[in-house]
Amino acid sequence: MHKSLLISASDYFRAAFAGGFKEGETGTLDLSDEDPERFGFILEGIYGRRLNADAIRETIKASSENQAIGYCKLYISLDRYGLVQLKNDLMDSFIKFFGESKGRRPEKCVPYIYENTVESSLLRAFTACLVAYHCCQDPNTLMFYREMFNQFEDFRMDVMKALACNHTKLNDPRDFNERFHEKTPQKAK
């Protein structure tokens, strides 16, 4: 892997390799806690400046874990490394995943999202808006989430905010990809 490419792609890698840490001295970075296949997608994305959405989709489909959680894990890794454009690409794929079946609900990934993201996460925002949308379409949907509302207060509050912000007519959040994109930071000249 070309260290210079990693450094130019991400503040995380820049800090590790050029910030006076041991990684800068050794030229290596321990990523033993990262799934090798997931990091392979990240490297492909860094080299190509885009994620290969089809390859990711097929790999996630073939894995034994829940597909939505597979997307969440990759998104969280991209977030960790500060790869904003790749995160936005993946958010588009995640939204498309939920758009393919209007009845597909994110209940299986809610605990993973709320245990592994920060309050300002756009992954949380999309999930809460999607749940709020489903609740408006079918009030019985609330029953699916009752336990999660009790377990994750942030989730309950995020869904309530989504409902309150759109009290007159809640639009399908899958129609607004850009709303769930992080702004790409401008590089200093």
N, C-alpha and C positions, 0 to 999 in steps of 0.2 A: 504494500500500500504506500502510496506516495504521501509522505508526511506533509509536504507543502500543500497538497490538495485538501487534506483534512483540516489543516490550519486555516486555509482560506474559506472553507465551508462553514466553520463553526467556532464560536467563541469558546465552547467547551474544549475542543481539541487545541485551539490556540493557547488557552491557559495551561493545558496539560503539557504541551510540548515546548512552549516558548515563555512560560511564566516562572521559570526557576524551580520547577518541581523535578522529582527524580525521573519522570517520563522524558523531560527535556534532555537530561543527561544520558539516559540509556537509549532513548529513541524508541522505547516500547511503552505500551499502555495495557494494563491488565483489564481485560473485559470478560473475565471468567464468569461474571454474574449475568452476562448477556447471552441470549440464545443465538447460536452461530447462524442459523438460517435467517433469523430476524435481522441480525447485523449484516448478513450478506445482502439483503434487500436495501439496507441503509447505504452500504458501500456502492451498490449499483446505482442508487439514487444520487449519491454524491458525484460519481463519475459521469452519469448521464444527465444530471440536473433535474431529473424527473423520476418518480417511482414508476415501476412497471406494474400498473394496476392489474392487468390480466394475470401476470405471474403470481402476484400476491394473492389474488382472489383464488386461483387454483390451488395454491399451497395451503391457504387457510381452509378451503373446502376439504382438502385431503387430510388435514390434521385431525387429531382426535378431540381437540378442544372445541368448545363452542365457537362458531365463526365470528360472532360479534366480539367475543373476548380476544380472539386473535387480532382483530383490527385494533382493539383498545391497547393491547400490549405493544404493538408496533407504534401506535401513536404516542404512547407514553415514552418509549425509547427515543423517538424522534424529538420529543419535547425535551428530554434529558440532555440531548446533544445540541439543542438549539437550532435544529434544521427546519426553519419556518416554512420554506417553500414546499419541502417534502411533506411536512405535516399538513399543509393545506391540500396538497394532492391527495393524501390519504383521507382527509376529512371528506373530500368529494366522493371517494370510493365508499366510505362508510355511509354517507348519506344515500348514495346509490343503492347500497346493500339493503338499507331499510326501505327504499322506494320501490324495490322490485316486487315487494309484496306489501300491499297497503295494511295488511293485518299483522305484519311482523312487529313484535314489541321488543324493547330492549331490556326486559326485566332480568335476563341472565347476566347482563354486563353491568348493571347498576352497582352491585356491591364492589366489583373490581374497580370501576371508575371512581367511586367515592372513597375507596381505601387507598388509591394510588395517584390521585391528582389533587391539585390545589384548588382553592375556592374559585379562582378566576379562570379555570380551565374552560376552553371553548368546547371540549368534549363533554363536560358537564352541562354546559349551556344547551348544546344540541339535544342531549339525552333528555334533559328536563323539559325542553320545548316539545319534543316528540311525545313524551308522556302526557304533557298538558293537552296537546292536540288530540291524542287518543281519548283522553278523559272527556273532552268536549264532544267528540264524535259518539262516544258510548260511555255514559256515566258508570256502567258496571265495571269498566276498566279499573276504577279505583280499587276494587277488591284485589286485583292482581298485585297491587303495590302496597297494600296496607302494612304488611310486615316490614317492607323496606322503608316506608315512611317512619315507622317506629324506630327502626335500627339506624337510619341515617337522617338526622335532623336537617343537615345541609340539603339533602335530596328533597325532603318535604318542602323546605323553604324555597328552593329553586323552582320546583313545580308550581308552588303558590305564586311566586313572582311572575312566572310565565303566564299563568292564568290571569293575574291581576293586570299585567301590562297589555293584555289582549282581550279584555273582558267583553268587548262588543262582538268581535269575531276573530277567533284564533285561526290564523293561516297555517297551512301545512308547512312545517319548518324544512321539509325536504325540497321545497321550491326555492329556497333562499341560501344556496351554498355559500355565497360571499359573506353572509352574515356570520358564518362560523369560521371565517378565515382570520388568521392572525396577520397583522400588518408586517410586511418584511422590513426589518430594520435597514436604514440607509447606512452604507459604509462611509466612514470618515475619509475625506480626501487628503 
